[in-house]
Amino acid sequence: MPLLNASEACFFLFTPATSKQSPSSVLIEIMSDSNLLLGVSAAYLIIASANKKRRKKHSLWVKNYLKNRNFRIINDLQFDEDVLFRNFTRMSRANFYSILKIIEPEIVKQNTRFREAVPAKIKLLITLRYLATGDTFSSLMYLFKVSKPFISTMLPTVVSNDKNSPILYDASKLLCEVKSLTVVFTARFVDSSNTKEWVSLLYVPTELPSSDQEWKSISNEFNKLWNFPHCFGAIDGKHVVIQKPENTISEFHNYKGTNSIVLLGIADANYCFLYVNVGCQGRISNGGVFKNTSFYKKFDKNELNLPANEPLPGRTLSLPYVLVADDAFPLTEHIMKPYKTDLNKGSPKRVYNYRLSRARRIIENTFGLLSSVFRVFRKPIEIKVEDTIVNIILACVYLHNFLRVQPDSRQFYSTSGCFNSYDTSTGEIIPGSWREITSGDTTLRPFRSVARRPATTAKNVREEFVSYFMSEIGSVPFQDIYL
């Protein structure tokens, strides 16, 4: 039945069925009564509004393209050698199904009379493919034959559960415990600077080392592999470029002119993350990022249980255990950074910078491998929900540590030559293959270098390291080429 205009509505509303008056004459009589005029006005507005709200009917409930999906892609990947599956998911089939077995109860849905639910293994496959390539949801839609709205709602549920606790982390942790790996899974402490406190969601086995002996074990690895004693980690931070999140103005606008979330990490001597902080807004300064982390707060309260100060081998001055960093961080008693002045040829400071660089490049290589394998970091993350962005970044960190210690995937994940190496006879740095992969094509941006005036005690600690590196017991044969 067609909608009525205003005059016809007045006629039917206020004229008896037996009346033979025209609509215009009825309207004149009605206008003599102010109350009736108000009623007519209301009726007119209702009818006009109904005309505007007519909705376009959808011609299809499901697109014909999506009706033909059969999810055979995962079977097709397994027809040939395992290399296809590894390239597609960045892990072996054994590791894939191990993770699936643990997270399936969290992401599986029931079938209905209208349609079959997307299987949990396809959800995990879509998520891993997104992390591995950074493809748009449109590309993933054509590849997996699922709709874009489905992907946008499914992805957050795979990288985190209903309590916003990272599912992929739980799976990685449990697998490492079950297999009793000799290499400790080192995602010991993870933090987010959001309003949510991620630390409370994590299990005790993932915390930072709780005793001085555990810290000394990490320090011994740095001294053995990279010739830098008293070092318990390499620290650095990156700006992860994103689209501006919803309901924000300039909070995430950084010094490079882009929007970003900060990823701060500390790595051990084996290219695994000891600690990460994700979620700090890009506009916050480097010093502010570090001081707002739970790691710094624990350190400031002396709650990290670091080893007591002790002299370097063959020396008498007691030194604290330190982190190695670049110019973006301040020089303190517990953070060593390179010299920027008095670097003339023959200066011992040049040797110190070289020795510190050998240890500091661990975190640089860790970030490099992360962005070369998980190419979601190679372009701005096109998601506008802040919590989902944080979960995506954390999922990549968890998977990095997981794949670094898994026998099935470690050799494929970090191939020979992917990290920087050194010619032991000459000390020459051989760039890792990740640099070619990510050259000019990564959205992990470095922190800005800021000049600061260090304390005298921090200078004394650094000078003691210089003296040790130039001593007979602390020197290495190939450092002299940097004098």
Residue pairs with C-beta under 8 A, 6 or more apart in sequence:
3 47
3 50
3 51
4 12
4 47
5 47
6 40
6 43
6 44
6 47
6 48
7 23
7 24
7 27
8 23
9 40
9 43
9 44
9 47
10 23
10 26
10 27
10 30
10 40
10 43
11 22
11 23
11 26
11 27
13 39
13 40
13 43
14 26
14 30
14 36
14 40
15 21
15 23
15 26
19 26
27 40
30 36
30 37
30 40
31 37
62 115
63 147
65 145
66 145
66 146
66 147
68 145
69 144
69 145
69 146
71 118
71 119
71 122
71 144
71 145
73 122
73 125
73 143
73 144
74 121
74 122
74 125
77 84
77 85
77 88
78 85
78 93
82 92
82 93
85 92
85 93
85 96
86 92
86 409
86 412
88 125
88 128
88 129
88 132
89 96
89 125
89 128
89 129
89 132
90 128
90 131
90 132
90 373
90 374
90 399
90 403
90 409
90 413
91 99
91 128
91 399
91 403
91 406
91 408
91 409
91 413
92 406
92 408
92 409
92 412
94 408
95 175
95 402
95 403
95 406
95 408
95 409
96 124
96 128
98 171
98 175
99 124
99 168
99 171
99 172
99 175
100 120
100 121
100 124
102 170
102 171
102 174
102 175
103 120
103 124
103 158
103 167
103 168
103 170
103 171
104 120
104 121
106 157
106 161
106 167
107 120
107 123
107 124
107 154
107 157
107 158
107 167
108 117
108 119
108 120
109 117
109 118
110 117
111 117
118 146
118 150
118 154
122 144
122 146
123 154
123 157
123 158
124 158
125 144
126 140
126 144
126 146
126 151
126 154
126 155
126 158
127 154
127 155
127 158
127 159
127 395
129 135
129 140
129 143
130 140
130 151
130 155
130 376
131 374
131 376
131 392
131 395
131 396
131 399
132 373
132 374
132 375
132 376
133 375
133 376
134 375
134 376
134 377
134 378
134 379
134 381
135 143
136 382
137 148
137 151
137 152
138 148
140 146
140 151
141 147
141 148
141 151
155 388
155 392
156 385
156 387
156 388
156 391
158 167
158 168
159 166
159 167
159 168
159 388
159 391
159 392
159 394
159 395
160 166
160 167
160 387
160 391
161 167
163 201
164 196
164 201
164 387
164 391
165 201
166 190
166 201
166 391
166 394
166 395
166 398
168 395
168 398
168 399
169 187
169 190
169 202
169 206
169 394
169 395
169 398
172 185
172 187
172 398
172 399
172 401
172 402
173 185
173 187
173 203
173 205
173 206
175 402
175 406
176 185
176 402
176 405
177 185
177 205
181 405
181 406
183 270
183 405
184 405
185 272
185 401
185 402
185 405
186 268
186 270
186 272
186 273
186 274
186 401
186 405
187 206
187 272
187 273
187 276
187 397
187 398
187 401
187 402
188 205
188 206
188 207
188 208
188 209
188 274
188 275
189 199
189 202
189 206
189 207
189 208
189 274
189 275
189 294
189 295
190 198
190 199
190 202
190 206
190 275
190 276
190 278
190 394
190 397
190 398
191 198
191 199
191 275
191 276
191 277
191 278
191 293
191 294
191 295
192 198
192 277
192 278
192 279
192 390
192 394
193 262
193 277
193 278
193 279
193 280
193 289
193 292
193 293
194 279
194 386
194 387
194 390
196 387
199 294
208 274
208 275
208 295
208 298
208 304
209 215
209 217
209 218
209 305
210 305
211 305
212 305
212 306
212 307
212 308
215 232
215 304
215 305
215 306
215 307
215 321
216 307
218 232
218 233
218 268
218 269
218 274
219 229
219 230
219 231
219 232
219 307
219 321
221 268
221 269
221 270
222 228
222 229
222 231
222 232
222 268
222 269
222 359
223 229
223 230
223 231
224 269
225 269
225 270
226 269
226 358
226 359
226 362
227 355
227 358
227 359
227 476
228 324
228 355
228 356
228 358
228 359
229 312
229 313
229 468
229 474
230 312
230 319
230 320
230 321
230 322
231 321
231 322
231 323
231 324
231 336
231 359
232 306
232 321
232 322
232 323
233 266
233 267
233 268
233 274
233 275
233 323
233 324
234 266
234 267
234 323
234 324
234 325
234 359
234 360
234 361
234 362
234 363
234 364
235 264
235 265
235 266
235 290
235 323
235 324
235 325
235 329
235 335
235 363
236 264
236 265
236 325
236 326
236 328
236 360
236 363
236 364
236 367
236 446
236 447
237 262
237 263
237 264
237 265
237 286
237 289
237 290
237 328
237 446
237 447
238 262
238 263
238 265
238 367
238 444
238 445
238 446
238 447
239 254
239 256
239 258
239 260
239 261
239 262
239 263
239 282
239 444
239 445
239 446
239 447
240 260
240 261
240 262
240 263
240 377
240 381
240 389
240 393
240 443
240 444
241 258
241 259
241 260
241 379
241 380
241 381
241 443
241 445
242 252
242 259
242 260
242 261
242 380
242 381
242 383
242 389
243 259
243 380
243 381
243 382
243 383
243 384
244 252
244 259
244 384
245 252
245 259
245 384
245 385
245 386
245 389
246 384
246 385
246 386
250 283
251 281
251 282
251 283
252 259
252 260
252 261
252 281
252 282
252 283
253 259
253 282
253 283
254 260
254 282
254 283
254 445
255 448
256 445
258 282
258 380
258 445
259 282
259 380
260 282
260 445
261 278
261 279
261 280
261 281
261 282
261 386
261 389
261 390
261 393
262 277
262 278
262 279
262 280
262 281
262 282
262 284
262 289
263 276
263 277
263 278
263 367
263 393
263 397
263 444
264 276
264 277
264 278
264 280
264 289
264 290
264 293
265 273
265 275
265 276
265 277
265 363
265 366
265 367
265 397
266 273
266 274
266 275
266 276
266 295
266 323
266 363
267 273
267 274
267 362
267 363
267 366
268 274
268 362
269 362
270 404
271 362
271 365
271 366
271 369
271 404
271 414
271 419
272 366
272 400
272 401
272 404
272 405
273 366
273 397
273 400
273 401
275 295
276 394
276 397
277 289
277 293
277 294
277 295
278 390
278 393
278 394
278 397
279 386
279 390
280 288
280 289
280 292
284 292
285 450
286 328
286 329
286 447
286 448
286 450
287 329
287 330
287 450
289 447
290 296
290 329
295 304
298 304
299 306
299 334
306 320
306 321
307 321
309 318
309 319
309 320
310 318
310 319
311 317
311 318
311 319
312 319
312 464
312 465
312 468
312 474
313 468
313 473
313 474
314 468
314 471
314 472
314 473
314 474
315 464
315 467
315 468
315 471
317 464
319 461
319 464
319 465
320 333
320 334
320 461
321 334
322 333
322 334
322 335
322 336
322 461
323 334
323 335
323 336
324 335
324 336
324 337
324 356
324 359
324 360
325 335
325 336
325 337
325 360
326 337
326 338
326 360
326 446
326 447
326 449
327 337
327 338
327 340
327 449
327 450
328 446
328 447
328 448
328 449
328 450
329 335
329 337
329 447
330 337
330 452
330 454
331 337
331 452
331 454
331 458
331 459
331 462
332 454
332 455
332 458
333 455
333 457
333 458
333 461
335 458
336 356
336 461
336 462
336 465
337 356
338 352
338 353
338 356
338 357
339 349
339 352
339 353
339 462
342 349
343 349
343 350
343 353
345 483
346 483
347 483
348 466
348 467
348 469
348 470
348 483
349 466
350 482
350 483
351 466
351 469
351 470
351 475
351 479
351 480
351 482
351 483
352 462
352 465
352 466
352 469
353 482
354 427
354 479
354 482
355 465
355 469
355 476
355 479
356 465
358 422
361 420
364 420
365 419
365 420
365 432
365 434
366 400
367 444
368 432
368 434
368 435
368 438
369 400
369 413
369 414
369 418
369 419
369 432
369 434
370 377
370 396
370 397
370 400
370 444
371 377
371 378
371 434
371 438
371 442
371 443
371 444
372 418
372 434
372 437
372 438
373 400
373 413
374 396
374 399
374 400
376 392
376 396
377 396
377 442
377 443
377 444
378 438
378 441
378 442
378 443
379 443
380 443
381 389
381 392
381 443
383 389
383 392
403 409
403 410
403 413
403 414
404 410
404 413
404 414
406 413
415 433
417 432
417 433
418 432
418 433
418 434
419 432
419 434
420 429
420 430
420 431
420 432
421 429
421 430
421 432
422 428
422 429
422 430
422 478
423 430
423 478
424 478
425 478
426 478
426 481
427 476
427 478
427 479
427 481
427 482
468 474
469 475
469 479
